[in-house]
Amino acid sequence: QVQLVESGGGLVQPGGSLRLSCAASGIAYAFFTMGWYRQAPGNQRELVARITGSGIPNYADSVKGRVTISRDNAKKTVSLKMNSLKPEDTAVYYCHAALGDQLFWGQGTKVVVSS
């Protein structure tokens, strides 16, 4: 039974900060590349950030410099710290796990950036 459970979404004003977390179970977590994707209404799901099992991160250009992804392999969690949030960051954020052809998704957590 594979589960990726996101938390930390909510309403935040522009310029504010938010920390999202994802707790994984049912996978060999340390071997998976973990990531965060987001999907706004009417848009396609897009990559925000990802981090390899060895801790190498990469970021979408739209969030680079404002976002930090990290993981704790002992706790089987991955976090996304976002700051300087913009209204265009509004979306449902999804936790993602990938290893070869094994792909898993969480149910998402909603982030709304609005005054």
Backbone hydrogen bonds in HBPLUS format (Angstrom, degrees):
<---DONOR---> <-ACCEPTOR-->    atom                        ^
c    i                          cat <-CA-CA->   ^        H-A-AA   ^      H-
h    n   atom  resd res      DA  || num        DHA   H-A  angle D-A-AA Bond
n    s   type  num  typ     dist DA aas  dist angle  dist       angle   num
A0003-GLN N   A0025-SER O   3.00 MM  22  5.24 164.2  2.03 142.7 143.2     1
A0025-SER N   A0003-GLN O   2.94 MM  22  5.24 139.6  2.11 152.8 156.9     2
A0005-VAL N   A0023-ALA O   2.99 MM  18  5.22 164.1  2.01 143.1 147.8     3
A0023-ALA N   A0005-VAL O   2.95 MM  18  5.22 159.1  2.00 138.9 142.3     4
A0007-SER N   A0021-SER O   2.84 MM  14  5.27 137.9  2.02 151.7 155.0     5
A0021-SER N   A0007-SER O   2.89 MM  14  5.27 164.1  1.92 147.4 150.7     6
A0010-GLY N   A0110-LYS O   2.89 MM 100  6.11 109.9  2.39 137.8 156.8     7
A0112-VAL N   A0010-GLY O   2.96 MM 102  6.09 169.7  1.97 146.6 147.4     8
A0012-VAL N   A0112-VAL O   2.86 MM 100  6.24 159.4  1.90 166.4 171.8     9
A0114-SER N   A0012-VAL O   2.96 MM 102  6.30 142.9  2.10 144.3 154.1    10
A0016-GLY N   A0013-GLN O   2.93 MM   3  5.48 152.8  2.01 143.8 146.2    11
A0015-GLY N   A0085-LEU O   2.69 MM  70  4.77 165.4  1.72 140.0 145.3    12
A0085-LEU N   A0016-GLY O   3.12 MM  69  5.47 172.6  2.12 149.5 151.4    13
A0018-LEU N   A0082-MET O   2.83 MM  64  5.25 155.3  1.89 148.4 153.6    14
A0082-MET N   A0018-LEU O   2.78 MM  64  5.25 175.0  1.79 173.0 173.7    15
A0020-LEU N   A0080-LEU O   2.83 MM  60  4.99 165.1  1.85 146.2 146.7    16
A0080-LEU N   A0020-LEU O   2.82 MM  60  4.99 155.9  1.87 140.5 145.1    17
A0022-CYS N   A0078-VAL O   2.83 MM  56  5.24 131.9  2.06 148.8 163.4    18
A0078-VAL N   A0022-CYS O   2.99 MM  56  5.24 147.9  2.09 141.3 151.2    19
A0024-ALA N   A0076-LYS O   2.93 MM  52  5.54 172.9  1.93 171.6 172.4    20
A0029-TYR N   A0027-ILE O   2.83 MM   2  5.15 126.2  2.13 107.8  91.3    21
A0031-PHE N   A0028-ALA O   3.08 MM   3  5.99 156.6  2.13 130.7 136.3    22
A0032-PHE N   A0029-TYR O   3.00 MM   3  5.43 155.8  2.06 116.5 124.0    23
A0033-THR N   A0098-ALA O   2.87 MM  65  5.21 160.2  1.91 165.3 159.6    24
A0098-ALA N   A0033-THR O   2.90 MM  65  5.21 148.0  2.00 148.2 157.9    25
A0034-MET N   A0051-ILE O   2.92 MM  17  5.39 153.1  2.00 165.5 159.0    26
A0051-ILE N   A0034-MET O   2.70 MM  17  5.39 155.1  1.76 162.2 169.8    27
A0035-GLY N   A0096-HIS O   2.81 MM  61  4.89 152.1  1.88 143.4 144.9    28
A0096-HIS N   A0035-GLY O   2.83 MM  61  4.89 147.7  1.93 147.9 145.8    29
A0036-TRP N   A0049-ALA O   2.73 MM  13  5.34 162.7  1.76 160.9 162.6    30
A0048-VAL N   A0036-TRP O   2.81 MM  12  5.46 157.3  1.86 154.6 151.8    31
A0049-ALA N   A0036-TRP O   3.21 MM  13  5.34 158.0  2.26 139.9 145.0    32
A0037-TYR N   A0094-TYR O   2.90 MM  57  5.10 162.0  1.93 148.7 154.7    33
A0094-TYR N   A0037-TYR O   2.67 MM  57  5.10 161.5  1.70 145.2 152.0    34
A0038-ARG N   A0046-GLU O   2.85 MM   8  5.45 153.7  1.91 150.7 159.1    35
A0046-GLU N   A0038-ARG O   2.81 MM   8  5.45 162.3  1.84 156.5 160.4    36
A0039-GLN N   A0092-VAL O   2.91 MM  53  5.33 145.7  2.03 141.4 152.5    37
A0092-VAL N   A0039-GLN O   3.03 MM  53  5.33 172.8  2.03 134.9 134.2    38
A0043-ASN N   A0040-ALA O   2.93 MM   3  5.31 162.9  1.96 138.4 139.5    39
A0060-ALA N   A0048-VAL O   2.94 MM  12  5.22 162.6  1.97 146.5 142.6    40
A0050-ARG N   A0058-ASN O   3.03 MM   8  5.59 154.9  2.09 154.4 158.7    41
A0058-ASN N   A0050-ARG O   2.93 MM   8  5.59 142.6  2.07 157.0 159.6    42
A0052-THR N   A0056-ILE O   2.97 MM   4  5.16 157.9  2.02 131.6 135.9    43
A0055-GLY N   A0052-THR O   2.94 MM   3  5.11 160.9  1.98 108.2 113.9    44
A0063-VAL N   A0060-ALA O   3.09 MM   3  5.66 156.4  2.15 115.7 122.1    45
A0064-LYS N   A0060-ALA O   3.02 MM   4  6.01 130.6  2.27 151.8 166.3    46
A0066-ARG N   A0063-VAL O   2.87 MM   3  5.44 161.8  1.90 143.8 147.3    47
A0083-ASN N   A0066-ARG O   2.89 MM  17  5.30 150.9  1.97 153.3 162.2    48
A0068-THR N   A0081-LYS O   2.86 MM  13  5.10 150.0  1.95 144.2 153.3    49
A0081-LYS N   A0068-THR O   2.84 MM  13  5.10 169.6  1.85 157.3 156.5    50
A0070-SER N   A0079-SER O   3.09 MM   9  5.34 155.5  2.15 142.2 146.4    51
A0079-SER N   A0070-SER O   2.83 MM   9  5.34 160.5  1.87 147.8 154.4    52
A0072-ASP N   A0077-THR O   2.89 MM   5  5.31 162.5  1.92 150.7 152.9    53
A0076-LYS N   A0072-ASP O   2.76 MM   4  5.72 118.3  2.14 140.3 158.7    54
A0077-THR N   A0072-ASP O   3.14 MM   5  5.31 159.8  2.18 139.4 144.3    55
A0089-ASP N   A0086-LYS O   2.83 MM   3  5.34 162.3  1.86 119.2 125.1    56
A0090-THR N   A0087-PRO O   3.03 MM   3  5.61 164.9  2.05 117.9 122.2    57
A0091-ALA N   A0111-VAL O   2.99 MM  20  5.49 145.4  2.11 144.5 155.3    58
A0111-VAL N   A0091-ALA O   2.84 MM  20  5.49 167.1  1.85 159.8 164.2    59
A0093-TYR N   A0109-THR O   2.81 MM  16  5.24 174.4  1.81 146.3 144.4    60
A0109-THR N   A0093-TYR O   2.85 MM  16  5.24 144.5  1.97 138.0 149.1    61
A0106-GLY N   A0095-CYS O   2.92 MM  11  5.10 147.9  2.02 149.4 149.1    62
A0097-ALA N   A0104-PHE O   3.00 MM   7  5.13 158.8  2.04 141.3 144.6    63
A0104-PHE N   A0097-ALA O   2.94 MM   7  5.13 156.8  1.99 151.9 155.0    64
A0099-LEU N   A0102-GLN O   2.97 MM   3  5.15 151.6  2.05 145.1 152.3    65
A0102-GLN N   A0099-LEU O   2.92 MM   3  5.15 162.5  1.95 130.5 132.6    66
